[in-house]
């Protein structure tokens, strides 16, 4: 498909638009209004969180039950995702494909046995920590410790059952350890560039490169707190596009997606984040502009990632020499693949 010939609306209609983490508050009753808002905005597939480390792990199951009941009672509009085929079918049928995610391995209650249980119930990704260190490893507001023995066991089990490993909210060392440990692609579902805005929840280039080297995707988030400092007058839209452009140059467009981290700002979220002003269809309109600009796969995206970083003056961390080698492998792979056949995740 020659996307350069399509209007934004045409591209939007022909694309599978994936929100890797919409950040609805995990509560019962579930936030039906926000889910409907996402559907009407035109998303194809969304992952919504059903639990995180702040809450007792037992509270995850009632939220899962609430989503499963709602989705089963509204199959004319929604599809509970069990496979990629479900996402493709939802796009064809004009439905919203929905899966669930968990933020923090505390929801496993210290055992890998719950990984398969969650998977059977519809959970398709787990981010290992929620800001602070836990049994899996180090958080972005923690001591920058790496992955633990338990964390490695969880990754092995997630690889086995087919669940996405998410490096968001993790410390720098932790997310790189996760990339090195996993035998499958990992994602960083909702984090922006710490080079562009130095906030602990954002990620350094080495983390993004480690994710891309696994074949994974970095999702740009719409929370303004992670886009700019207080007082910055730059529009939300421009800040989002700046992060997208940055990562397309750094790791290539096929490794860049979206993870809005918000659907409807609930009272719980309002206490933590500045409310974004972009809403509804306008909030994701920039996707089309981004895809039209980047799916042509310009030549500079095919150069080895490590070479581009060197030209830009970036310094490699000594503990990332493994990724320095794989950066060049990624560049060769991108060059050999050429332009993707059509828009993908994001």
KEMAR-687811 format. One record per residue (C-alpha): residue in one letter; chain; x, y, z. Coordinates in nm, 4 decimals, padded with zeros to 6 digits. Layout:
# KEMAR-687811
PT r c        x        y        z
PT a A        X        Y        Z
...
This chain:
# KEMAR-687811
PT r c        x        y        z
PT x A  00.0000  00.0000  00.0000
PT x A  00.1418  00.3380 -00.1052
PT x A  00.0558  00.5402  00.2045
PT x A  00.1862  00.8621  00.0508
PT x A -00.1253  00.8715 -00.1691
PT x A -00.3715  00.8380  00.1176
PT x A -00.5397  01.1134  00.3146
PT x A -00.5044  01.1048  00.6915
PT x A -00.8569  00.9678  00.7284
PT x A -00.7994  00.7025  00.4609
PT x A -00.4753  00.5957  00.6251
PT x A -00.6463  00.5853  00.9616
PT x A -00.9244  00.3639  00.8273
PT x A -00.6754  00.1262  00.6624
PT x A -00.4436  00.0959  00.9618
PT x A -00.4502 -00.1268  01.2666
PT x A -00.4174  00.1301  01.5456
PT x A -00.2826 -00.0228  01.8656
PT x A -00.2809  00.1534  02.2018
PT x A -00.0312 -00.0549  02.3974
PT x A -00.1549  00.0746  02.7337
PT x A -00.4504  00.3071  02.7842
PT x A -00.4139  00.3393  03.1605
PT x A -00.7727  00.3146  03.2822
PT x A -00.8069  00.2899  03.6584
PT x A -00.8383 -00.0785  03.7598
PT x A -01.1615 -00.0751  03.9556
PT x A -01.5011 -00.2383  03.9853
PT x A -01.7304 -00.1457  03.8219
PT x A -01.5027 -00.1137  03.5199
PT x A -01.4725  00.2131  03.3296
PT x A -01.7176  00.1351  03.0498
PT x A -01.7418  00.4979  02.9347
PT x A -01.3695  00.5244  02.8671
PT x A -01.3659  00.1960  02.6784
PT x A -01.6477  00.3230  02.4570
PT x A -01.4626  00.6491  02.4055
PT x A -01.1606  00.4565  02.2801
PT x A -01.3787  00.2540  02.0434
PT x A -01.5450  00.5649  01.8983
PT x A -01.2068  00.7327  01.8555
PT x A -01.1187  00.4620  01.6034
PT x A -00.8674  00.2426  01.7795
PT x A -00.8392 -00.1163  01.6580
PT x A -00.6771 -00.2751  01.9613
PT x A -00.6255 -00.1555  02.3157
PT x A -00.4647 -00.3014  02.6253
PT x A -00.6128 -00.1856  02.9541
PT x A -00.4657 -00.2448  03.2967
PT x A -00.6516 -00.4597  03.5466
PT x A -00.4075 -00.4365  03.8365
PT x A -00.0862 -00.2779  03.9559
PT x A  00.1539 -00.2913  04.2476
PT x A -00.0219 -00.0157  04.4425
PT x A -00.3229 -00.2432  04.4963
PT x A -00.3378 -00.5811  04.6742
PT x A -00.2837 -00.8553  04.4183
PT x A -00.6179 -01.0198  04.5008
PT x A -00.8059 -00.7154  04.3683
PT x A -00.6875 -00.7931  04.0150
PT x A -00.9288 -01.0838  03.9697
PT x A -01.2579 -00.8934  04.0238
PT x A -01.1443 -00.6374  03.7646
PT x A -01.0642 -00.9139  03.5155
PT x A -01.4038 -01.0692  03.5839
PT x A -01.5722 -00.7341  03.5225
PT x A -01.4051 -00.6922  03.1821
PT x A -01.4772 -01.0481  03.0775
PT x A -01.8454 -01.0132  03.1620
PT x A -01.8814 -00.6750  02.9895
PT x A -01.7008 -00.7886  02.6752
PT x A -01.9022 -01.1112  02.6552
PT x A -02.2248 -00.9113  02.6807
PT x A -02.1248 -00.6612  02.4122
PT x A -01.9797 -00.8709  02.1320
PT x A -02.1373 -00.6415  01.8733
PT x A -01.8815 -00.3743  01.9653
PT x A -01.5913 -00.5507  02.1363
PT x A -01.3715 -00.8576  02.1068
PT x A -01.1706 -01.0137  02.3885
PT x A -00.8319 -01.0879  02.2351
PT x A -00.6804 -01.4323  02.2549
PT x A -00.4702 -01.4163  01.9373
PT x A -00.3532 -01.1865  01.6577
PT x A -00.6349 -01.3270  01.4445
PT x A -00.8830 -01.1706  01.6869
PT x A -00.7282 -00.8274  01.6295
PT x A -00.7461 -00.8651  01.2519
PT x A -01.1065 -00.9853  01.2723
PT x A -01.1999 -00.6906  01.4945
PT x A -01.0585 -00.4488  01.2367
PT x A -01.2534 -00.6181  00.9606
PT x A -01.5767 -00.6163  01.1603
PT x A -01.5451 -00.2624  01.2957
PT x A -01.5017 -00.3683  01.6587
PT x A -01.2546 -00.2761  01.9301
PT x A -01.0197 -00.5590  02.0232
PT x A -00.9430 -00.5563  02.3960
PT x A -00.6825 -00.7346  02.6056
PT x A -00.5686 -00.6771  02.9612
PT x A -00.2367 -00.5968  03.1225
PT x A -00.0907 -00.5822  03.4713
PT x A  00.1632 -00.3313  03.6025
PT x A  00.3954 -00.5102  03.8428
PT x A  00.4758 -00.8731  03.9172
PT x A  00.3463 -00.8339  04.2724
PT x A  00.0190 -00.9555  04.1176
PT x A  00.1866 -01.2975  04.0868
PT x A  00.2076 -01.3309  04.4669
PT x A  00.5579 -01.4747  04.4434
PT x A  00.4802 -01.7617  04.2047
PT x A  00.5172 -01.8045  03.8300
PT x A  00.2139 -02.0357  03.8312
PT x A -00.0189 -01.7351  03.8053
PT x A  00.1306 -01.6282  03.4710
PT x A -00.0584 -01.8969  03.2819
PT x A -00.3728 -01.8343  03.4889
PT x A -00.3738 -01.4668  03.3948
PT x A -00.3012 -01.5558  03.0330
PT x A -00.6028 -01.7884  03.0189
PT x A -00.8195 -01.5067  03.1581
PT x A -00.7151 -01.2581  02.8895
PT x A -00.4064 -01.0840  03.0273
PT x A -00.1598 -01.0435  02.7413
PT x A  00.1171 -00.8287  02.8894
PT x A  00.2793 -00.7588  03.2243
PT x A  00.5127 -00.4729  03.3091
PT x A  00.7470 -00.5928  03.5779
PT x A  00.7391 -00.3046  03.8237
PT x A  00.5273 -00.0024  03.8985
PT x A  00.7933  00.2643  03.9641
PT x A  00.9363  00.1127  04.2840
PT x A  01.1506 -00.2005  04.3237
PT x A  00.9655 -00.5277  04.3735
PT x A  01.0367 -00.9013  04.3691
PT x A  01.1004 -00.8888  03.9940
PT x A  01.3619 -00.6154  03.9883
PT x A  01.4310 -00.2422  03.9922
PT x A  01.1841  00.0380  03.9245
PT x A  01.2418  00.3807  03.7722
PT x A  01.1940  00.5389  04.1173
PT x A  01.4007  00.2705  04.2884
PT x A  01.7691  00.1896  04.3298
PT x A  01.8348  00.1009  03.9621
PT x A  01.8878 -00.2629  04.0531
PT x A  01.8737 -00.5221  03.7798
PT x A  01.6468 -00.8174  03.7303
PT x A  01.6142 -01.0741  04.0107
PT x A  01.6168 -01.4519  03.9927
PT x A  01.2392 -01.4461  04.0270
PT x A  01.2154 -01.1898  03.7486
PT x A  01.4121 -01.4164  03.5135
PT x A  01.1809 -01.7065  03.5977
PT x A  00.8771 -01.4900  03.5219
PT x A  01.0202 -01.3912  03.1827
PT x A  01.0841 -01.7552  03.0966
PT x A  00.7241 -01.8431  03.1820
PT x A  00.5837 -01.5429  02.9940
PT x A  00.7870 -01.6442  02.6879
PT x A  00.6425 -01.9944  02.7171
PT x A  00.2745 -01.8957  02.7348
PT x A  00.3026 -01.6098  02.4843
PT x A  00.2671 -01.2954  02.6926
PT x A  00.4226 -00.9558  02.6169
PT x A  00.7017 -00.8467  02.8513
PT x A  00.6771 -00.4744  02.9257
PT x A  00.9723 -00.2631  03.0413
PT x A  00.7735  00.0500  03.1284
PT x A  00.8159  00.1868  03.4841
PT x A  01.1425 -00.0094  03.5098
PT x A  01.4844  00.1243  03.5980
PT x A  01.7411  00.1567  03.3199
PT x A  01.9422 -00.1461  03.4248
PT x A  01.6279 -00.3517  03.4754
PT x A  01.4782 -00.2929  03.1310
PT x A  01.8067 -00.3776  02.9592
PT x A  01.8327 -00.6963  03.1674
PT x A  01.4796 -00.7862  03.0580
PT x A  01.5717 -00.7409  02.6924
PT x A  01.8781 -00.9611  02.7325
PT x A  01.6839 -01.2288  02.9230
PT x A  01.3793 -01.2620  02.6990
PT x A  01.3849 -01.4957  02.4001
PT x A  01.0915 -01.3009  02.2485
PT x A  01.0421 -00.9318  02.1650
PT x A  00.9712 -00.7049  02.4585
PT x A  00.7838 -00.3757  02.4586
PT x A  00.8134 -00.0514  02.6521
PT x A  00.4471  00.0297  02.6249
PT x A  00.4174  00.3871  02.7520
PT x A  00.7403  00.5815  02.7952
PT x A  00.8935  00.8838  02.6232
PT x A  01.2517  00.9907  02.5589
PT x A  01.4494  01.0962  02.8637
PT x A  01.6879  01.2760  02.6286
PT x A  01.4023  01.5064  02.5270
PT x A  01.2576  01.5386  02.8769
PT x A  01.4568  01.4211  03.1775
PT x A  01.1864  01.2599  03.3884
PT x A  01.2567  00.9328  03.5765
PT x A  00.9576  00.7635  03.4102
PT x A  01.1056  00.8220  03.0664
PT x A  01.3779  00.6056  02.9146
PT x A  01.7327  00.6584  02.7924
PT x A  01.8414  00.5753  02.4391
PT x A  02.0117  00.2536  02.5495
PT x A  01.6817  00.1234  02.6868
PT x A  01.4999  00.2033  02.3632
PT x A  01.7727  00.0387  02.1572
PT x A  01.7702 -00.2712  02.3777
PT x A  01.3946 -00.2991  02.3244
PT x A  01.4210 -00.2503  01.9477
PT x A  01.6968 -00.5091  01.9247
PT x A  01.4544 -00.7739  02.0454
PT x A  01.2130 -00.6750  01.7681
PT x A  01.0003 -00.4799  02.0148
PT x A  00.8115 -00.1515  02.0177
PT x A  00.8363  00.1660  02.2249
PT x A  00.4970  00.3280  02.2883
PT x A  00.4838  00.7081  02.3127
PT x A  00.2606  00.8276  02.5955
PT x A  00.0272  01.1272  02.6033
PT x A  00.0682  01.2173  02.9709
PT x A  00.2031  01.5712  02.9660
PT x A  00.4080  01.5162  03.2801
PT x A  00.6264  01.2851  03.0701
PT x A  00.6361  01.5185  02.7691
PT x A  00.7621  01.8512  02.9055
PT x A  00.8435  02.0544  03.2129
PT x A  00.5751  02.2596  03.3844
PT x A  00.5478  02.5958  03.2094
PT x A  00.6482  02.4680  02.8651
PT x A  00.4000  02.6222  02.6214
PT x A  00.4584  02.3674  02.3438
PT x A  00.1341  02.1965  02.2446
PT x A  00.0673  01.8369  02.3447
PT x A  00.0474  01.7407  01.9777
PT x A  00.3860  01.8889  01.8943
PT x A  00.5442  01.7210  02.1958
PT x A  00.4015  01.3831  02.0943
PT x A  00.5256  01.4164  01.7379
PT x A  00.8682  01.5285  01.8613
PT x A  00.9029  01.2030  02.0567
PT x A  00.7795  00.9973  01.7608
PT x A  01.0270  01.1643  01.5259
PT x A  01.3091  01.1149  01.7742
PT x A  01.2513  00.7420  01.8085
PT x A  01.1940  00.6915  01.4361
PT x A  01.5391  00.8366  01.3806
PT x A  01.6919  00.6399  01.6675
PT x A  01.5565  00.2877  01.6124
PT x A  01.3444  00.3022  01.2959
PT x A  00.9687  00.3547  01.2526
PT x A  00.8676 -00.0079  01.2831
PT x A  00.9790 -00.0005  01.6466
PT x A  00.7690  00.3044  01.7389
PT x A  00.4071  00.2888  01.8538
PT x A  00.1681  00.4519  02.0972
PT x A  00.0725  00.3852  02.4578
PT x A -00.1478  00.6766  02.5585
PT x A -00.1515  00.5860  02.9312
PT x A -00.4887  00.7500  02.9652
PT x A -00.8409  00.7055  02.8401
PT x A -01.0560  00.9152  03.0704
PT x A -00.8760  01.0906  03.3551
PT x A -01.0342  00.9466  03.6676
PT x A -01.0103  01.0957  04.0152
PT x A -00.7302  00.8532  04.0952
PT x A -00.5276  00.9605  03.7939
PT x A -00.5975  01.3310  03.8481
PT x A -00.4059  01.3117  04.1752
PT x A -00.0955  01.1903  03.9914
PT x A -00.0937  01.3500  03.6499
PT x A -00.1615  01.6798  03.4805
PT x A -00.4747  01.6316  03.2690
PT x A -00.3940  01.6217  02.8956
PT x A -00.5986  01.8541  02.6772
PT x A -00.6076  01.6349  02.3692
PT x A -00.9240  01.4276  02.3589
PT x A -01.1209  01.2025  02.1291
PT x A -01.0268  01.1664  01.7651
PT x A -00.8013  01.4714  01.7684
PT x A -00.5875  01.3030  02.0314
PT x A -00.4815  01.0329  01.7831
PT x A -00.5116  01.2302  01.4575
PT x A -00.1351  01.2742  01.4520
PT x A -00.0943  00.9006  01.3889
PT x A -00.1817  00.9507  01.0239
PT x A  00.0617  01.2370  00.9788
PT x A  00.3346  01.0276  01.1409
PT x A  00.2645  00.7184  00.9304
PT x A  00.2534  00.9192  00.6086
PT x A  00.5860  01.0747  00.6920
PT x A  00.7702  00.7647  00.8070
PT x A  00.6338  00.4596  00.6277
PT x A  00.8303  00.5581  00.3199
PT x A  01.1270  00.4208  00.5186
PT x A  01.3944  00.6762  00.4243
PT x A  01.7492  00.5594  00.3766
PT x A  01.8783  00.6997  00.7045
PT x A  01.6532  00.4591  00.8924
PT x A  01.8397  00.1688  00.7352
PT x A  02.1807  00.2701  00.8607
PT x A  02.3033  00.0745  01.1610
PT x A  02.1559  00.2231  01.4763
PT x A  02.4901  00.2312  01.6566
PT x A  02.6453  00.4295  01.3690
PT x A  02.3688  00.6887  01.3868
PT x A  02.4187  00.7200  01.7623
PT x A  02.7925  00.7672  01.7168
PT x A  02.7350  01.0447  01.4624
PT x A  02.4920  01.2122  01.7042
PT x A  02.7528  01.2081  01.9814
PT x A  02.5900  00.9465  02.2031
PT x A  02.8171  00.7461  02.4329
PT x A  02.7579  00.3771  02.4946
PT x A  02.7334  00.2424  02.8476
PT x A  03.0055 -00.0259  02.8980
PT x A  02.7433 -00.2748  03.0186
PT x A  02.5620 -00.2396  02.6847
PT x A  02.8303 -00.3715  02.4491
PT x A  02.5994 -00.6656  02.3790
PT x A  02.3466 -00.4177  02.2442
PT x A  02.6100 -00.2223  02.0552
PT x A  02.6744 -00.5359  01.8501
PT x A  02.3042 -00.6054  01.8039
PT x A  02.2434 -00.2450  01.6958
PT x A  02.4397 -00.3133  01.3793
PT x A  02.2489 -00.6385  01.3267
PT x A  01.9232 -00.4435  01.3553
PT x A  02.0392 -00.1942  01.0937
PT x A  02.1250 -00.4745  00.8508
PT x A  01.7883 -00.6394  00.9148
PT x A  01.6022 -00.3161  00.8464
PT x A  01.7966 -00.2557  00.5273
PT x A  01.7288 -00.6084  00.4032
PT x A  01.3581 -00.5900  00.4817
PT x A  01.2955 -00.2655  00.2978
PT x A  00.9635 -00.0883  00.3427
PT x A  00.7045 -00.2806  00.5446
PT x A  00.4002 -00.3938  00.3453
PT x A  00.1683 -00.1559  00.5300
PT x A  00.1060  00.0305  00.8551
PT x A  00.1533 -00.1762  01.1669
PT x A  00.1463 -00.1267  01.5436
PT x A  00.0975  00.2409  01.5970
